[in-house]
Amino acid sequence: MNALIDQLAALRLHGMAICAHDLLSALKPPSLTTAIKRLFDAETVERQVRSI
């Protein structure tokens, strides 16, 4: 679990890293499609916040 989060952070995908931590620690994981959408959405929001 930490290796995936570390790789995302190393690629400077900080929004995805935070979201991945939340997804991996969830009691009931979402479907693959939902998880990927959440990762993309989290990274999009993170980049918008950093650009302000």
N, CA, C and O atoms as a CHARMM CRD file, in Angstrom:
* protein
*
  208
    1    1 MET  N      0.83500  -1.18700   0.00000 PROA 1      0.00000
    2    1 MET  CA     0.00000   0.00000   0.00000 PROA 1      0.00000
    3    1 MET  C      0.87800   1.24800   0.00000 PROA 1      0.00000
    4    1 MET  O      0.64300   2.16800  -0.78300 PROA 1      0.00000
    5    2 ASN  N      1.86900   1.28800   0.85400 PROA 2      0.00000
    6    2 ASN  CA     2.72000   2.47200   0.93500 PROA 2      0.00000
    7    2 ASN  C      3.54600   2.65500  -0.33100 PROA 2      0.00000
    8    2 ASN  O      3.87000   3.78500  -0.69500 PROA 2      0.00000
    9    3 ALA  N      3.89600   1.55400  -1.01200 PROA 3      0.00000
   10    3 ALA  CA     4.68900   1.66100  -2.23200 PROA 3      0.00000
   11    3 ALA  C      3.90900   2.39800  -3.31300 PROA 3      0.00000
   12    3 ALA  O      4.47700   3.22800  -4.02300 PROA 3      0.00000
   13    4 LEU  N      2.63400   2.11400  -3.44800 PROA 4      0.00000
   14    4 LEU  CA     1.80900   2.80100  -4.44000 PROA 4      0.00000
   15    4 LEU  C      1.71500   4.28400  -4.12400 PROA 4      0.00000
   16    4 LEU  O      1.87700   5.12100  -5.01200 PROA 4      0.00000
   17    5 ILE  N      1.46100   4.60900  -2.89100 PROA 5      0.00000
   18    5 ILE  CA     1.34100   6.01100  -2.47200 PROA 5      0.00000
   19    5 ILE  C      2.67700   6.72500  -2.65000 PROA 5      0.00000
   20    5 ILE  O      2.71600   7.87600  -3.08400 PROA 5      0.00000
   21    6 ASP  N      3.76400   6.04600  -2.31600 PROA 6      0.00000
   22    6 ASP  CA     5.09500   6.63700  -2.50700 PROA 6      0.00000
   23    6 ASP  C      5.39200   6.89500  -3.98600 PROA 6      0.00000
   24    6 ASP  O      5.98500   7.91800  -4.32800 PROA 6      0.00000
   25    7 GLN  N      4.98500   5.97800  -4.86100 PROA 7      0.00000
   26    7 GLN  CA     5.20400   6.16300  -6.29200 PROA 7      0.00000
   27    7 GLN  C      4.39600   7.33900  -6.82100 PROA 7      0.00000
   28    7 GLN  O      4.90100   8.12900  -7.61800 PROA 7      0.00000
   29    8 LEU  N      3.15600   7.46200  -6.38800 PROA 8      0.00000
   30    8 LEU  CA     2.33400   8.59000  -6.81700 PROA 8      0.00000
   31    8 LEU  C      2.94500   9.91000  -6.34900 PROA 8      0.00000
   32    8 LEU  O      2.98700  10.87800  -7.10800 PROA 8      0.00000
   33    9 ALA  N      3.41100   9.95100  -5.11800 PROA 9      0.00000
   34    9 ALA  CA     4.03800  11.16200  -4.59900 PROA 9      0.00000
   35    9 ALA  C      5.33400  11.47400  -5.35000 PROA 9      0.00000
   36    9 ALA  O      5.62400  12.63900  -5.62200 PROA 9      0.00000
   37   10 ALA  N      6.11000  10.44800  -5.68500 PROA 10     0.00000
   38   10 ALA  CA     7.35500  10.65800  -6.42100 PROA 10     0.00000
   39   10 ALA  C      7.08300  11.21900  -7.81300 PROA 10     0.00000
   40   10 ALA  O      7.89800  11.96400  -8.35700 PROA 10     0.00000
   41   11 LEU  N      5.95100  10.86600  -8.38000 PROA 11     0.00000
   42   11 LEU  CA     5.55500  11.39800  -9.68600 PROA 11     0.00000
   43   11 LEU  C      4.86700  12.75800  -9.57200 PROA 11     0.00000
   44   11 LEU  O      4.38300  13.31100 -10.56000 PROA 11     0.00000
   45   12 ARG  N      4.83400  13.27700  -8.36100 PROA 12     0.00000
   46   12 ARG  CA     4.19800  14.56800  -8.05200 PROA 12     0.00000
   47   12 ARG  C      2.69700  14.55400  -8.33200 PROA 12     0.00000
   48   12 ARG  O      2.11900  15.55000  -8.76700 PROA 12     0.00000
   49   13 LEU  N      2.08600  13.40400  -8.07200 PROA 13     0.00000
   50   13 LEU  CA     0.63900  13.25900  -8.17700 PROA 13     0.00000
   51   13 LEU  C      0.07500  13.23900  -6.75700 PROA 13     0.00000
   52   13 LEU  O     -0.47300  12.23500  -6.30300 PROA 13     0.00000
   53   14 HSD  N      0.22100  14.36500  -6.07400 PROA 14     0.00000
   54   14 HSD  CA    -0.10700  14.43600  -4.65900 PROA 14     0.00000
   55   14 HSD  C     -1.59600  14.24800  -4.39000 PROA 14     0.00000
   56   14 HSD  O     -1.96900  13.63100  -3.39300 PROA 14     0.00000
   57   15 GLY  N     -2.44400  14.76600  -5.26000 PROA 15     0.00000
   58   15 GLY  CA    -3.88000  14.56700  -5.09800 PROA 15     0.00000
   59   15 GLY  C     -4.24200  13.10000  -5.18100 PROA 15     0.00000
   60   15 GLY  O     -5.05000  12.59900  -4.40000 PROA 15     0.00000
   61   16 MET  N     -3.63400  12.41800  -6.14000 PROA 16     0.00000
   62   16 MET  CA    -3.89100  10.98100  -6.28700 PROA 16     0.00000
   63   16 MET  C     -3.34300  10.19900  -5.10100 PROA 16     0.00000
   64   16 MET  O     -3.96300   9.23300  -4.65800 PROA 16     0.00000
   65   17 ALA  N     -2.20600  10.60000  -4.59000 PROA 17     0.00000
   66   17 ALA  CA    -1.61000   9.89500  -3.45000 PROA 17     0.00000
   67   17 ALA  C     -2.52200   9.96800  -2.23300 PROA 17     0.00000
   68   17 ALA  O     -2.72500   8.96500  -1.54800 PROA 17     0.00000
   69   18 ILE  N     -3.06800  11.13700  -1.96100 PROA 18     0.00000
   70   18 ILE  CA    -3.96900  11.29700  -0.82500 PROA 18     0.00000
   71   18 ILE  C     -5.23600  10.47800  -1.02500 PROA 18     0.00000
   72   18 ILE  O     -5.70900   9.80600  -0.10800 PROA 18     0.00000
   73   19 CYS  N     -5.77900  10.54600  -2.24000 PROA 19     0.00000
   74   19 CYS  CA    -6.99800   9.81200  -2.55300 PROA 19     0.00000
   75   19 CYS  C     -6.74900   8.29600  -2.48800 PROA 19     0.00000
   76   19 CYS  O     -7.59400   7.55600  -1.98400 PROA 19     0.00000
   77   20 ALA  N     -5.61300   7.83700  -2.98500 PROA 20     0.00000
   78   20 ALA  CA    -5.28800   6.41500  -2.96300 PROA 20     0.00000
   79   20 ALA  C     -5.23500   5.89900  -1.52600 PROA 20     0.00000
   80   20 ALA  O     -5.69700   4.79500  -1.23600 PROA 20     0.00000
   81   21 HSD  N     -4.67600   6.69500  -0.64300 PROA 21     0.00000
   82   21 HSD  CA    -4.63600   6.30700   0.76700 PROA 21     0.00000
   83   21 HSD  C     -6.05100   6.11200   1.29500 PROA 21     0.00000
   84   21 HSD  O     -6.33400   5.13000   1.98100 PROA 21     0.00000
   85   22 ASP  N     -6.92800   7.03500   0.97800 PROA 22     0.00000
   86   22 ASP  CA    -8.32100   6.92800   1.43200 PROA 22     0.00000
   87   22 ASP  C     -9.01600   5.72000   0.81900 PROA 22     0.00000
   88   22 ASP  O     -9.74300   5.00400   1.50900 PROA 22     0.00000
   89   23 LEU  N     -8.79900   5.49100  -0.46600 PROA 23     0.00000
   90   23 LEU  CA    -9.43000   4.35900  -1.14000 PROA 23     0.00000
   91   23 LEU  C     -8.94100   3.02200  -0.58800 PROA 23     0.00000
   92   23 LEU  O     -9.72700   2.09700  -0.38500 PROA 23     0.00000
   93   24 LEU  N     -7.63700   2.93400  -0.35000 PROA 24     0.00000
   94   24 LEU  CA    -7.07300   1.68000   0.14000 PROA 24     0.00000
   95   24 LEU  C     -7.43500   1.38700   1.58400 PROA 24     0.00000
   96   24 LEU  O     -7.41500   0.23000   2.00200 PROA 24     0.00000
   97   25 SER  N     -7.76200   2.40600   2.34600 PROA 25     0.00000
   98   25 SER  CA    -8.11600   2.18500   3.74600 PROA 25     0.00000
   99   25 SER  C     -9.62700   2.05000   3.95700 PROA 25     0.00000
  100   25 SER  O    -10.08100   1.84800   5.08300 PROA 25     0.00000
  101   26 ALA  N    -10.40500   2.16300   2.87600 PROA 26     0.00000
  102   26 ALA  CA   -11.86300   2.03800   2.98500 PROA 26     0.00000
  103   26 ALA  C    -12.24400   0.59600   3.31900 PROA 26     0.00000
  104   26 ALA  O    -11.60400  -0.35200   2.86500 PROA 26     0.00000
  105   27 LEU  N    -13.29200   0.45000   4.11700 PROA 27     0.00000
  106   27 LEU  CA   -13.76100  -0.88900   4.47700 PROA 27     0.00000
  107   27 LEU  C    -14.31600  -1.62400   3.26400 PROA 27     0.00000
  108   27 LEU  O    -14.09100  -2.82400   3.10500 PROA 27     0.00000
  109   28 LYS  N    -15.04200  -0.90500   2.40800 PROA 28     0.00000
  110   28 LYS  CA   -15.58800  -1.50000   1.18800 PROA 28     0.00000
  111   28 LYS  C    -15.02100  -0.72400   0.00700 PROA 28     0.00000
  112   28 LYS  O    -15.44100   0.40300  -0.25600 PROA 28     0.00000
  113   29 PRO  N    -14.07400  -1.31700  -0.70300 PROA 29     0.00000
  114   29 PRO  CA   -13.45300  -0.59300  -1.80800 PROA 29     0.00000
  115   29 PRO  C    -14.45200  -0.35500  -2.93800 PROA 29     0.00000
  116   29 PRO  O    -15.32600  -1.18800  -3.17900 PROA 29     0.00000
  117   30 PRO  N    -14.32800   0.77200  -3.63100 PROA 30     0.00000
  118   30 PRO  CA   -15.21300   1.06400  -4.76300 PROA 30     0.00000
  119   30 PRO  C    -14.83400   0.22100  -5.97900 PROA 30     0.00000
  120   30 PRO  O    -13.79700  -0.44200  -5.98400 PROA 30     0.00000
  121   31 SER  N    -15.66400   0.25000  -6.98900 PROA 31     0.00000
  122   31 SER  CA   -15.34600  -0.44600  -8.23000 PROA 31     0.00000
  123   31 SER  C    -14.11900   0.20500  -8.86900 PROA 31     0.00000
  124   31 SER  O    -13.74500   1.32300  -8.51500 PROA 31     0.00000
  125   32 LEU  N    -13.51000  -0.49100  -9.79500 PROA 32     0.00000
  126   32 LEU  CA   -12.31200   0.02700 -10.45000 PROA 32     0.00000
  127   32 LEU  C    -12.59800   1.34500 -11.16700 PROA 32     0.00000
  128   32 LEU  O    -11.81600   2.29100 -11.07900 PROA 32     0.00000
  129   33 THR  N    -13.71100   1.39700 -11.86900 PROA 33     0.00000
  130   33 THR  CA   -14.07200   2.62100 -12.59000 PROA 33     0.00000
  131   33 THR  C    -14.26500   3.79200 -11.64100 PROA 33     0.00000
  132   33 THR  O    -13.79500   4.89800 -11.91000 PROA 33     0.00000
  133   34 THR  N    -14.95100   3.55500 -10.54100 PROA 34     0.00000
  134   34 THR  CA   -15.18000   4.60100  -9.55100 PROA 34     0.00000
  135   34 THR  C    -13.86500   5.04500  -8.91800 PROA 34     0.00000
  136   34 THR  O    -13.64400   6.23800  -8.71400 PROA 34     0.00000
  137   35 ALA  N    -13.00000   4.09400  -8.61100 PROA 35     0.00000
  138   35 ALA  CA   -11.71600   4.42000  -7.98900 PROA 35     0.00000
  139   35 ALA  C    -10.86400   5.28100  -8.92000 PROA 35     0.00000
  140   35 ALA  O    -10.26300   6.26200  -8.48400 PROA 35     0.00000
  141   36 ILE  N    -10.81100   4.91600 -10.20000 PROA 36     0.00000
  142   36 ILE  CA   -10.01600   5.68400 -11.15300 PROA 36     0.00000
  143   36 ILE  C    -10.58300   7.09200 -11.30400 PROA 36     0.00000
  144   36 ILE  O     -9.82700   8.06200 -11.35100 PROA 36     0.00000
  145   37 LYS  N    -11.90000   7.21000 -11.37800 PROA 37     0.00000
  146   37 LYS  CA   -12.52700   8.53300 -11.48300 PROA 37     0.00000
  147   37 LYS  C    -12.19700   9.38000 -10.26200 PROA 37     0.00000
  148   37 LYS  O    -11.88800  10.56400 -10.39900 PROA 37     0.00000
  149   38 ARG  N    -12.25700   8.79300  -9.07400 PROA 38     0.00000
  150   38 ARG  CA   -11.93500   9.54000  -7.85500 PROA 38     0.00000
  151   38 ARG  C    -10.47700   9.98700  -7.85200 PROA 38     0.00000
  152   38 ARG  O    -10.17000  11.10100  -7.42600 PROA 38     0.00000
  153   39 LEU  N     -9.57500   9.12200  -8.32700 PROA 39     0.00000
  154   39 LEU  CA    -8.15900   9.49700  -8.39900 PROA 39     0.00000
  155   39 LEU  C     -7.95800  10.68300  -9.34000 PROA 39     0.00000
  156   39 LEU  O     -7.26200  11.63900  -8.99700 PROA 39     0.00000
  157   40 PHE  N     -8.56200  10.62200 -10.52000 PROA 40     0.00000
  158   40 PHE  CA    -8.44300  11.72600 -11.47800 PROA 40     0.00000
  159   40 PHE  C     -9.05200  13.00500 -10.93100 PROA 40     0.00000
  160   40 PHE  O     -8.47100  14.08200 -11.06500 PROA 40     0.00000
  161   41 ASP  N    -10.22100  12.88700 -10.31500 PROA 41     0.00000
  162   41 ASP  CA   -10.88400  14.07000  -9.74900 PROA 41     0.00000
  163   41 ASP  C    -10.03800  14.70200  -8.65100 PROA 41     0.00000
  164   41 ASP  O     -9.91900  15.92500  -8.57800 PROA 41     0.00000
  165   42 ALA  N     -9.45100  13.86600  -7.80100 PROA 42     0.00000
  166   42 ALA  CA    -8.62300  14.38100  -6.70500 PROA 42     0.00000
  167   42 ALA  C     -7.39600  15.11500  -7.23900 PROA 42     0.00000
  168   42 ALA  O     -7.01200  16.15800  -6.71100 PROA 42     0.00000
  169   43 GLU  N     -6.79200  14.57100  -8.27400 PROA 43     0.00000
  170   43 GLU  CA    -5.60700  15.22400  -8.84900 PROA 43     0.00000
  171   43 GLU  C     -5.99000  16.52600  -9.53400 PROA 43     0.00000
  172   43 GLU  O     -5.25600  17.51100  -9.44800 PROA 43     0.00000
  173   44 THR  N     -7.11400  16.54200 -10.20400 PROA 44     0.00000
  174   44 THR  CA    -7.60800  17.76300 -10.86200 PROA 44     0.00000
  175   44 THR  C     -7.82800  18.87300  -9.83900 PROA 44     0.00000
  176   44 THR  O     -7.40700  20.01100 -10.04800 PROA 44     0.00000
  177   45 VAL  N     -8.48400  18.54000  -8.74300 PROA 45     0.00000
  178   45 VAL  CA    -8.74000  19.52900  -7.68100 PROA 45     0.00000
  179   45 VAL  C     -7.43400  20.01100  -7.08300 PROA 45     0.00000
  180   45 VAL  O     -7.25300  21.20700  -6.85500 PROA 45     0.00000
  181   46 GLU  N     -6.52300  19.08600  -6.82600 PROA 46     0.00000
  182   46 GLU  CA    -5.21900  19.44800  -6.24300 PROA 46     0.00000
  183   46 GLU  C     -4.47300  20.43300  -7.14100 PROA 46     0.00000
  184   46 GLU  O     -3.89300  21.40100  -6.64900 PROA 46     0.00000
  185   47 ARG  N     -4.48300  20.20000  -8.42100 PROA 47     0.00000
  186   47 ARG  CA    -3.78700  21.08800  -9.35500 PROA 47     0.00000
  187   47 ARG  C     -4.47200  22.44200  -9.46200 PROA 47     0.00000
  188   47 ARG  O     -3.80500  23.46700  -9.60400 PROA 47     0.00000
  189   48 GLN  N     -5.79800  22.45300  -9.39400 PROA 48     0.00000
  190   48 GLN  CA    -6.51800  23.73400  -9.41900 PROA 48     0.00000
  191   48 GLN  C     -6.19500  24.54900  -8.18100 PROA 48     0.00000
  192   48 GLN  O     -6.01200  25.76400  -8.26600 PROA 48     0.00000
  193   49 VAL  N     -6.12300  23.89600  -7.03900 PROA 49     0.00000
  194   49 VAL  CA    -5.80700  24.60300  -5.79500 PROA 49     0.00000
  195   49 VAL  C     -4.38700  25.16000  -5.84000 PROA 49     0.00000
  196   49 VAL  O     -4.14700  26.29000  -5.41400 PROA 49     0.00000
  197   50 ARG  N     -3.45800  24.37700  -6.35100 PROA 50     0.00000
  198   50 ARG  CA    -2.06700  24.84100  -6.41900 PROA 50     0.00000
  199   50 ARG  C     -1.87300  25.97400  -7.41900 PROA 50     0.00000
  200   50 ARG  O     -0.94000  26.76500  -7.27700 PROA 50     0.00000
  201   51 SER  N     -2.73700  26.06900  -8.42900 PROA 51     0.00000
  202   51 SER  CA    -2.56000  27.10800  -9.44400 PROA 51     0.00000
  203   51 SER  C     -3.11400  28.46400  -9.00600 PROA 51     0.00000
  204   51 SER  O     -2.86700  29.47700  -9.66000 PROA 51     0.00000
  205   52 ILE  N     -3.84500  28.48200  -7.93000 PROA 52     0.00000
  206   52 ILE  CA    -4.43500  29.74200  -7.44700 PROA 52     0.00000
  207   52 ILE  C     -3.39100  30.59400  -6.76100 PROA 52     0.00000
  208   52 ILE  O     -3.70000  31.68900  -6.29100 PROA 52     0.00000
